[in-house]
Amino acid sequence: MPISDVSVKGSYIQVFDGAGKKVSEMFASGKEVVGTASDFFVVVSGSYIQTYDEKCKKIAEMLSSGKEPRGASGNSFTVKSGSYIQTYDKNCKKISERFA
C-alpha cells in the first residue's frame, strides 16, 4: 500500500494512505520525520537514521554520524555526507555515491 503522507500530530507520527485514511501511528518522542517514499519513511532518532514501513514497523537503521538526511523518493533516500551525496535503499544499504 503506497504512503501518501507522514505527519506529526501532537506526540504521534501518523501514516496516511492514498485515500487520506490513517493506516498507522507511533509515538514520536525523540524522532524527526525527514523523508517519505512510496512504501517507507525515514526518521532521525538520536544518533540513528531509521526507516519504517507503512505500519510503523522498523525496517532498518544506521548511524547518522556525519550524515545529513536530504529526503526520500520512490524506493530510496539520500543523505549528504561530507562532500558526497549518498543514496540508500529502505534497508539502509548504500546504492550509490556522487560528489556534491
mmCIF file as gemmi writes it, N, C-alpha and C atoms, coordinates in Angstrom:
data_model
loop_
_atom_site.group_PDB
_atom_site.id
_atom_site.type_symbol
_atom_site.label_atom_id
_atom_site.label_alt_id
_atom_site.label_comp_id
_atom_site.label_asym_id
_atom_site.label_entity_id
_atom_site.label_seq_id
_atom_site.pdbx_PDB_ins_code
_atom_site.Cartn_x
_atom_site.Cartn_y
_atom_site.Cartn_z
_atom_site.occupancy
_atom_site.B_iso_or_equiv
_atom_site.pdbx_formal_charge
_atom_site.auth_seq_id
_atom_site.auth_asym_id
_atom_site.pdbx_PDB_model_num
ATOM 1 N N . MET Axp A 1 ? 0.846 -1.172 0 1 0 ? 1 A 1
ATOM 2 C CA . MET Axp A 1 ? 0 0 0 1 0 ? 1 A 1
ATOM 3 C C . MET Axp A 1 ? 0.896 1.241 0 1 0 ? 1 A 1
ATOM 4 N N . PRO Axp A 2 ? 0.73 2.125 -0.963 1 0 ? 2 A 1
ATOM 5 C CA . PRO Axp A 2 ? 1.562 3.321 -1.03 1 0 ? 2 A 1
ATOM 6 C C . PRO Axp A 2 ? 1.254 4.302 0.105 1 0 ? 2 A 1
ATOM 7 N N . ILE Axp A 3 ? 2.289 4.962 0.564 1 0 ? 3 A 1
ATOM 8 C CA . ILE Axp A 3 ? 2.157 6.004 1.58 1 0 ? 3 A 1
ATOM 9 C C . ILE Axp A 3 ? 1.963 7.33 0.85 1 0 ? 3 A 1
ATOM 10 N N . SER Axp A 4 ? 0.932 8.079 1.246 1 0 ? 4 A 1
ATOM 11 C CA . SER Axp A 4 ? 0.736 9.39 0.624 1 0 ? 4 A 1
ATOM 12 C C . SER Axp A 4 ? 1.249 10.514 1.513 1 0 ? 4 A 1
ATOM 13 N N . ASP Axp A 5 ? 1.251 10.292 2.833 1 0 ? 5 A 1
ATOM 14 C CA . ASP Axp A 5 ? 1.703 11.342 3.74 1 0 ? 5 A 1
ATOM 15 C C . ASP Axp A 5 ? 2.103 10.744 5.078 1 0 ? 5 A 1
ATOM 16 N N . VAL Axp A 6 ? 3.101 11.351 5.687 1 0 ? 6 A 1
ATOM 17 C CA . VAL Axp A 6 ? 3.502 11.035 7.057 1 0 ? 6 A 1
ATOM 18 C C . VAL Axp A 6 ? 3.599 12.374 7.769 1 0 ? 6 A 1
ATOM 19 N N . SER Axp A 7 ? 2.858 12.521 8.858 1 0 ? 7 A 1
ATOM 20 C CA . SER Axp A 7 ? 2.866 13.792 9.566 1 0 ? 7 A 1
ATOM 21 C C . SER Axp A 7 ? 2.93 13.569 11.068 1 0 ? 7 A 1
ATOM 22 N N . VAL Axp A 8 ? 3.365 14.614 11.758 1 0 ? 8 A 1
ATOM 23 C CA . VAL Axp A 8 ? 3.436 14.579 13.218 1 0 ? 8 A 1
ATOM 24 C C . VAL Axp A 8 ? 2.251 15.363 13.751 1 0 ? 8 A 1
ATOM 25 N N . LYS Axp A 9 ? 1.473 14.712 14.611 1 0 ? 9 A 1
ATOM 26 C CA . LYS Axp A 9 ? 0.331 15.37 15.24 1 0 ? 9 A 1
ATOM 27 C C . LYS Axp A 9 ? 0.438 15.106 16.734 1 0 ? 9 A 1
ATOM 28 N N . GLY Axp A 10 ? 0.661 16.172 17.485 1 0 ? 10 A 1
ATOM 29 C CA . GLY Axp A 10 ? 0.847 16.007 18.922 1 0 ? 10 A 1
ATOM 30 C C . GLY Axp A 10 ? 2.092 15.184 19.189 1 0 ? 10 A 1
ATOM 31 N N . SER Axp A 11 ? 1.928 14.087 19.907 1 0 ? 11 A 1
ATOM 32 C CA . SER Axp A 11 ? 3.046 13.217 20.267 1 0 ? 11 A 1
ATOM 33 C C . SER Axp A 11 ? 3.167 12.003 19.36 1 0 ? 11 A 1
ATOM 34 N N . TYR Axp A 12 ? 2.495 12.021 18.21 1 0 ? 12 A 1
ATOM 35 C CA . TYR Axp A 12 ? 2.467 10.839 17.347 1 0 ? 12 A 1
ATOM 36 C C . TYR Axp A 12 ? 2.877 11.142 15.911 1 0 ? 12 A 1
ATOM 37 N N . ILE Axp A 13 ? 3.526 10.172 15.295 1 0 ? 13 A 1
ATOM 38 C CA . ILE Axp A 13 ? 3.787 10.185 13.863 1 0 ? 13 A 1
ATOM 39 C C . ILE Axp A 13 ? 2.671 9.366 13.234 1 0 ? 13 A 1
ATOM 40 N N . GLN Axp A 14 ? 1.941 9.963 12.295 1 0 ? 14 A 1
ATOM 41 C CA . GLN Axp A 14 ? 0.806 9.288 11.668 1 0 ? 14 A 1
ATOM 42 C C . GLN Axp A 14 ? 1.089 9.042 10.189 1 0 ? 14 A 1
ATOM 43 N N . VAL Axp A 15 ? 0.689 7.861 9.714 1 0 ? 15 A 1
ATOM 44 C CA . VAL Axp A 15 ? 0.898 7.469 8.32 1 0 ? 15 A 1
ATOM 45 C C . VAL Axp A 15 ? -0.463 7.38 7.632 1 0 ? 15 A 1
ATOM 46 N N . PHE Axp A 16 ? -0.564 7.996 6.433 1 0 ? 16 A 1
ATOM 47 C CA . PHE Axp A 16 ? -1.816 8.032 5.685 1 0 ? 16 A 1
ATOM 48 C C . PHE Axp A 16 ? -1.642 7.381 4.319 1 0 ? 16 A 1
ATOM 49 N N . ASP Axp A 17 ? -2.713 6.729 3.845 1 0 ? 17 A 1
ATOM 50 C CA . ASP Axp A 17 ? -2.688 6.106 2.519 1 0 ? 17 A 1
ATOM 51 C C . ASP Axp A 17 ? -3.19 7.091 1.462 1 0 ? 17 A 1
ATOM 52 N N . GLY Axp A 18 ? -3.299 6.633 0.223 1 0 ? 18 A 1
ATOM 53 C CA . GLY Axp A 18 ? -3.711 7.48 -0.886 1 0 ? 18 A 1
ATOM 54 C C . GLY Axp A 18 ? -5.108 8.048 -0.764 1 0 ? 18 A 1
ATOM 55 N N . ALA Axp A 19 ? -5.968 7.399 0.026 1 0 ? 19 A 1
ATOM 56 C CA . ALA Axp A 19 ? -7.332 7.882 0.233 1 0 ? 19 A 1
ATOM 57 C C . ALA Axp A 19 ? -7.418 8.853 1.411 1 0 ? 19 A 1
ATOM 58 N N . GLY Axp A 20 ? -6.268 9.16 2.018 1 0 ? 20 A 1
ATOM 59 C CA . GLY Axp A 20 ? -6.258 10.059 3.163 1 0 ? 20 A 1
ATOM 60 C C . GLY Axp A 20 ? -6.629 9.394 4.469 1 0 ? 20 A 1
ATOM 61 N N . LYS Axp A 21 ? -6.694 8.066 4.472 1 0 ? 21 A 1
ATOM 62 C CA . LYS Axp A 21 ? -7.049 7.314 5.676 1 0 ? 21 A 1
ATOM 63 C C . LYS Axp A 21 ? -5.792 7.022 6.494 1 0 ? 21 A 1
ATOM 64 N N . LYS Axp A 22 ? -5.889 7.267 7.808 1 0 ? 22 A 1
ATOM 65 C CA . LYS Axp A 22 ? -4.767 6.959 8.69 1 0 ? 22 A 1
ATOM 66 C C . LYS Axp A 22 ? -4.64 5.443 8.789 1 0 ? 22 A 1
ATOM 67 N N . VAL Axp A 23 ? -3.459 4.919 8.459 1 0 ? 23 A 1
ATOM 68 C CA . VAL Axp A 23 ? -3.259 3.47 8.49 1 0 ? 23 A 1
ATOM 69 C C . VAL Axp A 23 ? -2.456 3.016 9.699 1 0 ? 23 A 1
ATOM 70 N N . SER Axp A 24 ? -1.672 3.931 10.296 1 0 ? 24 A 1
ATOM 71 C CA . SER Axp A 24 ? -0.922 3.575 11.499 1 0 ? 24 A 1
ATOM 72 C C . SER Axp A 24 ? -0.369 4.831 12.152 1 0 ? 24 A 1
ATOM 73 N N . GLU Axp A 25 ? 0.107 4.656 13.371 1 0 ? 25 A 1
ATOM 74 C CA . GLU Axp A 25 ? 0.768 5.744 14.075 1 0 ? 25 A 1
ATOM 75 C C . GLU Axp A 25 ? 1.715 5.163 15.103 1 0 ? 25 A 1
ATOM 76 N N . MET Axp A 26 ? 2.698 5.98 15.486 1 0 ? 26 A 1
ATOM 77 C CA . MET Axp A 26 ? 3.638 5.566 16.521 1 0 ? 26 A 1
ATOM 78 C C . MET Axp A 26 ? 4.027 6.788 17.335 1 0 ? 26 A 1
ATOM 79 N N . PHE Axp A 27 ? 4.544 6.55 18.522 1 0 ? 27 A 1
ATOM 80 C CA . PHE Axp A 27 ? 4.968 7.615 19.413 1 0 ? 27 A 1
ATOM 81 C C . PHE Axp A 27 ? 6.145 8.343 18.775 1 0 ? 27 A 1
ATOM 82 N N . ALA Axp A 28 ? 6.119 9.664 18.786 1 0 ? 28 A 1
ATOM 83 C CA . ALA Axp A 28 ? 7.123 10.47 18.084 1 0 ? 28 A 1
ATOM 84 C C . ALA Axp A 28 ? 8.271 10.938 18.959 1 0 ? 28 A 1
ATOM 85 N N . SER Axp A 29 ? 8.279 10.604 20.229 1 0 ? 29 A 1
ATOM 86 C CA . SER Axp A 29 ? 9.287 11.114 21.15 1 0 ? 29 A 1
ATOM 87 C C . SER Axp A 29 ? 10.711 10.872 20.639 1 0 ? 29 A 1
ATOM 88 N N . GLY Axp A 30 ? 11.451 11.961 20.455 1 0 ? 30 A 1
ATOM 89 C CA . GLY Axp A 30 ? 12.84 11.868 20.023 1 0 ? 30 A 1
ATOM 90 C C . GLY Axp A 30 ? 13.03 11.546 18.558 1 0 ? 30 A 1
ATOM 91 N N . LYS Axp A 31 ? 11.954 11.519 17.787 1 0 ? 31 A 1
ATOM 92 C CA . LYS Axp A 31 ? 12.038 11.175 16.365 1 0 ? 31 A 1
ATOM 93 C C . LYS Axp A 31 ? 11.636 12.373 15.504 1 0 ? 31 A 1
ATOM 94 N N . GLU Axp A 32 ? 12.363 12.564 14.408 1 0 ? 32 A 1
ATOM 95 C CA . GLU Axp A 32 ? 12.042 13.618 13.446 1 0 ? 32 A 1
ATOM 96 C C . GLU Axp A 32 ? 11.884 12.978 12.069 1 0 ? 32 A 1
ATOM 97 N N . VAL Axp A 33 ? 10.727 13.171 11.453 1 0 ? 33 A 1
ATOM 98 C CA . VAL Axp A 33 ? 10.492 12.648 10.106 1 0 ? 33 A 1
ATOM 99 C C . VAL Axp A 33 ? 11.27 13.515 9.119 1 0 ? 33 A 1
ATOM 100 N N . VAL Axp A 34 ? 12.122 12.871 8.296 1 0 ? 34 A 1
ATOM 101 C CA . VAL Axp A 34 ? 12.959 13.62 7.357 1 0 ? 34 A 1
ATOM 102 C C . VAL Axp A 34 ? 12.71 13.249 5.9 1 0 ? 34 A 1
ATOM 103 N N . GLY Axp A 35 ? 11.854 12.261 5.652 1 0 ? 35 A 1
ATOM 104 C CA . GLY Axp A 35 ? 11.561 11.898 4.271 1 0 ? 35 A 1
ATOM 105 C C . GLY Axp A 35 ? 10.483 10.843 4.169 1 0 ? 35 A 1
ATOM 106 N N . THR Axp A 36 ? 9.72 10.911 3.077 1 0 ? 36 A 1
ATOM 107 C CA . THR Axp A 36 ? 8.669 9.933 2.813 1 0 ? 36 A 1
ATOM 108 C C . THR Axp A 36 ? 8.834 9.416 1.396 1 0 ? 36 A 1
ATOM 109 N N . ALA Axp A 37 ? 8.897 8.106 1.252 1 0 ? 37 A 1
ATOM 110 C CA . ALA Axp A 37 ? 8.983 7.467 -0.06 1 0 ? 37 A 1
ATOM 111 C C . ALA Axp A 37 ? 7.673 6.731 -0.32 1 0 ? 37 A 1
ATOM 112 N N . SER Axp A 38 ? 7.628 5.932 -1.368 1 0 ? 38 A 1
ATOM 113 C CA . SER Axp A 38 ? 6.374 5.27 -1.736 1 0 ? 38 A 1
ATOM 114 C C . SER Axp A 38 ? 5.92 4.22 -0.737 1 0 ? 38 A 1
ATOM 115 N N . ASP Axp A 39 ? 6.858 3.476 -0.147 1 0 ? 39 A 1
ATOM 116 C CA . ASP Axp A 39 ? 6.448 2.413 0.778 1 0 ? 39 A 1
ATOM 117 C C . ASP Axp A 39 ? 7.224 2.403 2.088 1 0 ? 39 A 1
ATOM 118 N N . PHE Axp A 40 ? 7.919 3.497 2.395 1 0 ? 40 A 1
ATOM 119 C CA . PHE Axp A 40 ? 8.607 3.623 3.68 1 0 ? 40 A 1
ATOM 120 C C . PHE Axp A 40 ? 8.828 5.103 3.978 1 0 ? 40 A 1
ATOM 121 N N . PHE Axp A 41 ? 9.177 5.388 5.236 1 0 ? 41 A 1
ATOM 122 C CA . PHE Axp A 41 ? 9.541 6.752 5.592 1 0 ? 41 A 1
ATOM 123 C C . PHE Axp A 41 ? 10.796 6.726 6.448 1 0 ? 41 A 1
ATOM 124 N N . VAL Axp A 42 ? 11.465 7.871 6.522 1 0 ? 42 A 1
ATOM 125 C CA . VAL Axp A 42 ? 12.77 7.979 7.162 1 0 ? 42 A 1
ATOM 126 C C . VAL Axp A 42 ? 12.661 8.93 8.345 1 0 ? 42 A 1
ATOM 127 N N . VAL Axp A 43 ? 13.237 8.52 9.481 1 0 ? 43 A 1
ATOM 128 C CA . VAL Axp A 43 ? 13.274 9.379 10.661 1 0 ? 43 A 1
ATOM 129 C C . VAL Axp A 43 ? 14.696 9.427 11.2 1 0 ? 43 A 1
ATOM 130 N N . VAL Axp A 44 ? 14.987 10.526 11.892 1 0 ? 44 A 1
ATOM 131 C CA . VAL Axp A 44 ? 16.22 10.618 12.667 1 0 ? 44 A 1
ATOM 132 C C . VAL Axp A 44 ? 15.813 10.478 14.117 1 0 ? 44 A 1
ATOM 133 N N . SER Axp A 45 ? 16.469 9.554 14.803 1 0 ? 45 A 1
ATOM 134 C CA . SER Axp A 45 ? 16.192 9.303 16.215 1 0 ? 45 A 1
ATOM 135 C C . SER Axp A 45 ? 17.527 9.23 16.943 1 0 ? 45 A 1
ATOM 136 N N . GLY Axp A 46 ? 17.821 10.287 17.702 1 0 ? 46 A 1
ATOM 137 C CA . GLY Axp A 46 ? 19.116 10.329 18.376 1 0 ? 46 A 1
ATOM 138 C C . GLY Axp A 46 ? 20.238 10.334 17.355 1 0 ? 46 A 1
ATOM 139 N N . SER Axp A 47 ? 21.146 9.37 17.451 1 0 ? 47 A 1
ATOM 140 C CA . SER Axp A 47 ? 22.272 9.302 16.517 1 0 ? 47 A 1
ATOM 141 C C . SER Axp A 47 ? 22.053 8.267 15.418 1 0 ? 47 A 1
ATOM 142 N N . TYR Axp A 48 ? 20.785 7.967 15.117 1 0 ? 48 A 1
ATOM 143 C CA . TYR Axp A 48 ? 20.461 6.971 14.093 1 0 ? 48 A 1
ATOM 144 C C . TYR Axp A 48 ? 19.512 7.522 13.04 1 0 ? 48 A 1
ATOM 145 N N . ILE Axp A 49 ? 19.69 7.052 11.815 1 0 ? 49 A 1
ATOM 146 C CA . ILE Axp A 49 ? 18.726 7.247 10.738 1 0 ? 49 A 1
ATOM 147 C C . ILE Axp A 49 ? 17.99 5.921 10.624 1 0 ? 49 A 1
ATOM 148 N N . GLN Axp A 50 ? 16.659 5.964 10.722 1 0 ? 50 A 1
ATOM 149 C CA . GLN Axp A 50 ? 15.856 4.739 10.729 1 0 ? 50 A 1
ATOM 150 C C . GLN Axp A 50 ? 14.818 4.785 9.613 1 0 ? 50 A 1
ATOM 151 N N . THR Axp A 51 ? 14.507 3.613 9.064 1 0 ? 51 A 1
ATOM 152 C CA . THR Axp A 51 ? 13.438 3.51 8.075 1 0 ? 51 A 1
ATOM 153 C C . THR Axp A 51 ? 12.309 2.662 8.652 1 0 ? 51 A 1
ATOM 154 N N . TYR Axp A 52 ? 11.077 3.056 8.324 1 0 ? 52 A 1
ATOM 155 C CA . TYR Axp A 52 ? 9.873 2.372 8.809 1 0 ? 52 A 1
ATOM 156 C C . TYR Axp A 52 ? 8.939 2.108 7.638 1 0 ? 52 A 1
ATOM 157 N N . ASP Axp A 53 ? 8.16 1.023 7.732 1 0 ? 53 A 1
ATOM 158 C CA . ASP Axp A 53 ? 7.16 0.748 6.702 1 0 ? 53 A 1
ATOM 159 C C . ASP Axp A 53 ? 5.847 1.452 7.038 1 0 ? 53 A 1
ATOM 160 N N . GLU Axp A 54 ? 4.821 1.235 6.212 1 0 ? 54 A 1
ATOM 161 C CA . GLU Axp A 54 ? 3.535 1.928 6.392 1 0 ? 54 A 1
ATOM 162 C C . GLU Axp A 54 ? 2.819 1.547 7.677 1 0 ? 54 A 1
ATOM 163 N N . LYS Axp A 55 ? 3.221 0.449 8.306 1 0 ? 55 A 1
ATOM 164 C CA . LYS Axp A 55 ? 2.63 0.018 9.573 1 0 ? 55 A 1
ATOM 165 C C . LYS Axp A 55 ? 3.458 0.477 10.774 1 0 ? 55 A 1
ATOM 166 N N . CYS Axp A 56 ? 4.428 1.358 10.532 1 0 ? 56 A 1
ATOM 167 C CA . CYS Axp A 56 ? 5.329 1.88 11.565 1 0 ? 56 A 1
ATOM 168 C C . CYS Axp A 56 ? 6.229 0.792 12.156 1 0 ? 56 A 1
ATOM 169 N N . LYS Axp A 57 ? 6.518 -0.225 11.37 1 0 ? 57 A 1
ATOM 170 C CA . LYS Axp A 57 ? 7.452 -1.269 11.79 1 0 ? 57 A 1
ATOM 171 C C . LYS Axp A 57 ? 8.837 -0.88 11.275 1 0 ? 57 A 1
ATOM 172 N N . LYS Axp A 58 ? 9.832 -0.886 12.183 1 0 ? 58 A 1
ATOM 173 C CA . LYS Axp A 58 ? 11.177 -0.507 11.78 1 0 ? 58 A 1
ATOM 174 C C . LYS Axp A 58 ? 11.73 -1.511 10.778 1 0 ? 58 A 1
ATOM 175 N N . ILE Axp A 59 ? 12.255 -1.001 9.663 1 0 ? 59 A 1
ATOM 176 C CA . ILE Axp A 59 ? 12.862 -1.841 8.635 1 0 ? 59 A 1
ATOM 177 C C . ILE Axp A 59 ? 14.357 -1.973 8.905 1 0 ? 59 A 1
ATOM 178 N N . ALA Axp A 60 ? 15.03 -0.825 9.097 1 0 ? 60 A 1
ATOM 179 C CA . ALA Axp A 60 ? 16.482 -0.833 9.287 1 0 ? 60 A 1
ATOM 180 C C . ALA Axp A 60 ? 16.913 0.47 9.938 1 0 ? 60 A 1
ATOM 181 N N . GLU Axp A 61 ? 18.183 0.503 10.358 1 0 ? 61 A 1
ATOM 182 C CA . GLU Axp A 61 ? 18.743 1.733 10.897 1 0 ? 61 A 1
ATOM 183 C C . GLU Axp A 61 ? 20.238 1.763 10.642 1 0 ? 61 A 1
ATOM 184 N N . MET Axp A 62 ? 20.792 2.98 10.651 1 0 ? 62 A 1
ATOM 185 C CA . MET Axp A 62 ? 22.231 3.154 10.514 1 0 ? 62 A 1
ATOM 186 C C . MET Axp A 62 ? 22.638 4.369 11.328 1 0 ? 62 A 1
ATOM 187 N N . LEU Axp A 63 ? 23.909 4.439 11.694 1 0 ? 63 A 1
ATOM 188 C CA . LEU Axp A 63 ? 24.407 5.589 12.434 1 0 ? 63 A 1
ATOM 189 C C . LEU Axp A 63 ? 24.326 6.834 11.56 1 0 ? 63 A 1
ATOM 190 N N . SER Axp A 64 ? 23.937 7.935 12.163 1 0 ? 64 A 1
ATOM 191 C CA . SER Axp A 64 ? 23.801 9.178 11.401 1 0 ? 64 A 1
ATOM 192 C C . SER Axp A 64 ? 25.04 10.053 11.494 1 0 ? 64 A 1
ATOM 193 N N . SER Axp A 65 ? 26.081 9.593 12.159 1 0 ? 65 A 1
ATOM 194 C CA . SER Axp A 65 ? 27.297 10.37 12.356 1 0 ? 65 A 1
ATOM 195 C C . SER Axp A 65 ? 27.832 10.928 11.037 1 0 ? 65 A 1
ATOM 196 N N . GLY Axp A 66 ? 27.86 12.248 10.927 1 0 ? 66 A 1
ATOM 197 C CA . GLY Axp A 66 ? 28.375 12.899 9.73 1 0 ? 66 A 1
ATOM 198 C C . GLY Axp A 66 ? 27.44 12.87 8.541 1 0 ? 66 A 1
ATOM 199 N N . LYS Axp A 67 ? 26.227 12.359 8.717 1 0 ? 67 A 1
ATOM 200 C CA . LYS Axp A 67 ? 25.273 12.251 7.616 1 0 ? 67 A 1
ATOM 201 C C . LYS Axp A 67 ? 24.073 13.168 7.865 1 0 ? 67 A 1
ATOM 202 N N . GLU Axp A 68 ? 23.706 13.92 6.845 1 0 ? 68 A 1
ATOM 203 C CA . GLU Axp A 68 ? 22.549 14.808 6.925 1 0 ? 68 A 1
ATOM 204 C C . GLU Axp A 68 ? 21.49 14.323 5.932 1 0 ? 68 A 1
ATOM 205 N N . PRO Axp A 69 ? 20.37 13.792 6.418 1 0 ? 69 A 1
ATOM 206 C CA . PRO Axp A 69 ? 19.321 13.315 5.503 1 0 ? 69 A 1
ATOM 207 C C . PRO Axp A 69 ? 18.803 14.448 4.623 1 0 ? 69 A 1
ATOM 208 N N . ARG Axp A 70 ? 18.606 14.145 3.334 1 0 ? 70 A 1
ATOM 209 C CA . ARG Axp A 70 ? 18.156 15.146 2.374 1 0 ? 70 A 1
ATOM 210 C C . ARG Axp A 70 ? 16.72 14.929 1.931 1 0 ? 70 A 1
ATOM 211 N N . GLY Axp A 71 ? 16.246 13.676 1.948 1 0 ? 71 A 1
ATOM 212 C CA . GLY Axp A 71 ? 14.888 13.402 1.506 1 0 ? 71 A 1
ATOM 213 C C . GLY Axp A 71 ? 14.756 11.977 1.017 1 0 ? 71 A 1
ATOM 214 N N . ALA Axp A 72 ? 13.533 11.622 0.627 1 0 ? 72 A 1
ATOM 215 C CA . ALA Axp A 72 ? 13.248 10.273 0.141 1 0 ? 72 A 1
ATOM 216 C C . ALA Axp A 72 ? 12.306 10.367 -1.047 1 0 ? 72 A 1
ATOM 217 N N . SER Axp A 73 ? 12.422 9.393 -1.941 1 0 ? 73 A 1
ATOM 218 C CA . SER Axp A 73 ? 11.564 9.35 -3.119 1 0 ? 73 A 1
ATOM 219 C C . SER Axp A 73 ? 11.637 7.964 -3.731 1 0 ? 73 A 1
ATOM 220 N N . GLY Axp A 74 ? 10.503 7.492 -4.249 1 0 ? 74 A 1
ATOM 221 C CA . GLY Axp A 74 ? 10.497 6.174 -4.89 1 0 ? 74 A 1
ATOM 222 C C . GLY Axp A 74 ? 10.875 5.077 -3.918 1 0 ? 74 A 1
ATOM 223 N N . ASN Axp A 75 ? 12.008 4.429 -4.176 1 0 ? 75 A 1
ATOM 224 C CA . ASN Axp A 75 ? 12.464 3.326 -3.326 1 0 ? 75 A 1
ATOM 225 C C . ASN Axp A 75 ? 13.765 3.635 -2.605 1 0 ? 75 A 1
ATOM 226 N N . SER Axp A 76 ? 14.112 4.926 -2.474 1 0 ? 76 A 1
ATOM 227 C CA . SER Axp A 76 ? 15.4 5.265 -1.874 1 0 ? 76 A 1
ATOM 228 C C . SER Axp A 76 ? 15.333 6.586 -1.111 1 0 ? 76 A 1
ATOM 229 N N . PHE Axp A 77 ? 16.41 6.846 -0.357 1 0 ? 77 A 1
ATOM 230 C CA . PHE Axp A 77 ? 16.554 8.136 0.306 1 0 ? 77 A 1
ATOM 231 C C . PHE Axp A 77 ? 18.002 8.586 0.161 1 0 ? 77 A 1
ATOM 232 N N . THR Axp A 78 ? 18.228 9.89 0.311 1 0 ? 78 A 1
ATOM 233 C CA . THR Axp A 78 ? 19.573 10.433 0.145 1 0 ? 78 A 1
ATOM 234 C C . THR Axp A 78 ? 20.029 11.138 1.408 1 0 ? 78 A 1
ATOM 235 N N . VAL Axp A 79 ? 21.351 11.117 1.606 1 0 ? 79 A 1
ATOM 236 C CA . VAL Axp A 79 ? 21.976 11.839 2.706 1 0 ? 79 A 1
ATOM 237 C C . VAL Axp A 79 ? 23.196 12.569 2.159 1 0 ? 79 A 1
ATOM 238 N N . LYS Axp A 80 ? 23.543 13.677 2.8 1 0 ? 80 A 1
ATOM 239 C CA . LYS Axp A 80 ? 24.787 14.364 2.478 1 0 ? 80 A 1
ATOM 240 C C . LYS Axp A 80 ? 25.791 13.94 3.527 1 0 ? 80 A 1
ATOM 241 N N . SER Axp A 81 ? 26.929 13.448 3.069 1 0 ? 81 A 1
ATOM 242 C CA . SER Axp A 81 ? 27.993 13.005 3.965 1 0 ? 81 A 1
ATOM 243 C C . SER Axp A 81 ? 29.28 13.68 3.514 1 0 ? 81 A 1
ATOM 244 N N . GLY Axp A 82 ? 29.669 14.72 4.235 1 0 ? 82 A 1
ATOM 245 C CA . GLY Axp A 82 ? 30.838 15.489 3.814 1 0 ? 82 A 1
ATOM 246 C C . GLY Axp A 82 ? 30.573 16.135 2.471 1 0 ? 82 A 1
ATOM 247 N N . SER Axp A 83 ? 31.423 15.835 1.489 1 0 ? 83 A 1
ATOM 248 C CA . SER Axp A 83 ? 31.276 16.4 0.148 1 0 ? 83 A 1
ATOM 249 C C . SER Axp A 83 ? 30.528 15.474 -0.801 1 0 ? 83 A 1
ATOM 250 N N . TYR Axp A 84 ? 29.857 14.472 -0.268 1 0 ? 84 A 1
ATOM 251 C CA . TYR Axp A 84 ? 29.193 13.477 -1.104 1 0 ? 84 A 1
ATOM 252 C C . TYR Axp A 84 ? 27.694 13.39 -0.828 1 0 ? 84 A 1
ATOM 253 N N . ILE Axp A 85 ? 26.945 13.073 -1.87 1 0 ? 85 A 1
ATOM 254 C CA . ILE Axp A 85 ? 25.533 12.728 -1.753 1 0 ? 85 A 1
ATOM 255 C C . ILE Axp A 85 ? 25.459 11.215 -1.912 1 0 ? 85 A 1
ATOM 256 N N . GLN Axp A 86 ? 24.927 10.547 -0.904 1 0 ? 86 A 1
ATOM 257 C CA . GLN Axp A 86 ? 24.829 9.091 -0.923 1 0 ? 86 A 1
ATOM 258 C C . GLN Axp A 86 ? 23.363 8.685 -1.006 1 0 ? 86 A 1
ATOM 259 N N . THR Axp A 87 ? 23.089 7.667 -1.798 1 0 ? 87 A 1
ATOM 260 C CA . THR Axp A 87 ? 21.737 7.14 -1.958 1 0 ? 87 A 1
ATOM 261 C C . THR Axp A 87 ? 21.663 5.771 -1.312 1 0 ? 87 A 1
ATOM 262 N N . TYR Axp A 88 ? 20.622 5.571 -0.495 1 0 ? 88 A 1
ATOM 263 C CA . TYR Axp A 88 ? 20.416 4.312 0.227 1 0 ? 88 A 1
ATOM 264 C C . TYR Axp A 88 ? 19.037 3.75 -0.091 1 0 ? 88 A 1
ATOM 265 N N . ASP Axp A 89 ? 18.907 2.426 0.001 1 0 ? 89 A 1
ATOM 266 C CA . ASP Axp A 89 ? 17.581 1.82 -0.119 1 0 ? 89 A 1
ATOM 267 C C . ASP Axp A 89 ? 16.928 1.767 1.259 1 0 ? 89 A 1
ATOM 268 N N . LYS Axp A 90 ? 15.714 1.245 1.335 1 0 ? 90 A 1
ATOM 269 C CA . LYS Axp A 90 ? 14.985 1.23 2.609 1 0 ? 90 A 1
ATOM 270 C C . LYS Axp A 90 ? 15.627 0.331 3.655 1 0 ? 90 A 1
ATOM 271 N N . ASN Axp A 91 ? 16.566 -0.539 3.242 1 0 ? 91 A 1
ATOM 272 C CA . ASN Axp A 91 ? 17.294 -1.395 4.178 1 0 ? 91 A 1
ATOM 273 C C . ASN Axp A 91 ? 18.601 -0.758 4.634 1 0 ? 91 A 1
ATOM 274 N N . CYS Axp A 92 ? 18.769 0.534 4.345 1 0 ? 92 A 1
ATOM 275 C CA . CYS Axp A 92 ? 19.963 1.308 4.694 1 0 ? 92 A 1
ATOM 276 C C . CYS Axp A 92 ? 21.221 0.76 4.017 1 0 ? 92 A 1
ATOM 277 N N . LYS Axp A 93 ? 21.052 0.174 2.856 1 0 ? 93 A 1
ATOM 278 C CA . LYS Axp A 93 ? 22.177 -0.314 2.058 1 0 ? 93 A 1
ATOM 279 C C . LYS Axp A 93 ? 22.509 0.756 1.02 1 0 ? 93 A 1
ATOM 280 N N . LYS Axp A 94 ? 23.798 1.151 0.971 1 0 ? 94 A 1
ATOM 281 C CA . LYS Axp A 94 ? 24.199 2.196 0.035 1 0 ? 94 A 1
ATOM 282 C C . LYS Axp A 94 ? 24.067 1.698 -1.4 1 0 ? 94 A 1
ATOM 283 N N . ILE Axp A 95 ? 23.377 2.496 -2.223 1 0 ? 95 A 1
ATOM 284 C CA . ILE Axp A 95 ? 23.171 2.176 -3.636 1 0 ? 95 A 1
ATOM 285 C C . ILE Axp A 95 ? 24.201 2.906 -4.495 1 0 ? 95 A 1
ATOM 286 N N . SER Axp A 96 ? 24.419 4.179 -4.175 1 0 ? 96 A 1
ATOM 287 C CA . SER Axp A 96 ? 25.354 4.969 -4.975 1 0 ? 96 A 1
ATOM 288 C C . SER Axp A 96 ? 25.884 6.144 -4.169 1 0 ? 96 A 1
ATOM 289 N N . GLU Axp A 97 ? 26.902 6.777 -4.747 1 0 ? 97 A 1
ATOM 290 C CA . GLU Axp A 97 ? 27.524 7.932 -4.12 1 0 ? 97 A 1
ATOM 291 C C . GLU Axp A 97 ? 28.067 8.822 -5.227 1 0 ? 97 A 1
ATOM 292 N N . ARG Axp A 98 ? 27.897 10.128 -5.054 1 0 ? 98 A 1
ATOM 293 C CA . ARG Axp A 98 ? 28.442 11.064 -6.034 1 0 ? 98 A 1
ATOM 294 C C . ARG Axp A 98 ? 28.97 12.288 -5.309 1 0 ? 98 A 1
ATOM 295 N N . PHE Axp A 99 ? 29.889 12.974 -5.956 1 0 ? 99 A 1
ATOM 296 C CA . PHE Axp A 99 ? 30.446 14.192 -5.394 1 0 ? 99 A 1
ATOM 297 C C . PHE Axp A 99 ? 29.388 15.282 -5.432 1 0 ? 99 A 1
ATOM 298 N N . ALA Axp A 100 ? 29.224 15.982 -4.317 1 0 ? 100 A 1
ATOM 299 C CA . ALA Axp A 100 ? 28.219 17.044 -4.258 1 0 ? 100 A 1
ATOM 300 C C . ALA Axp A 100 ? 28.768 18.266 -4.938 1 0 ? 100 A 1
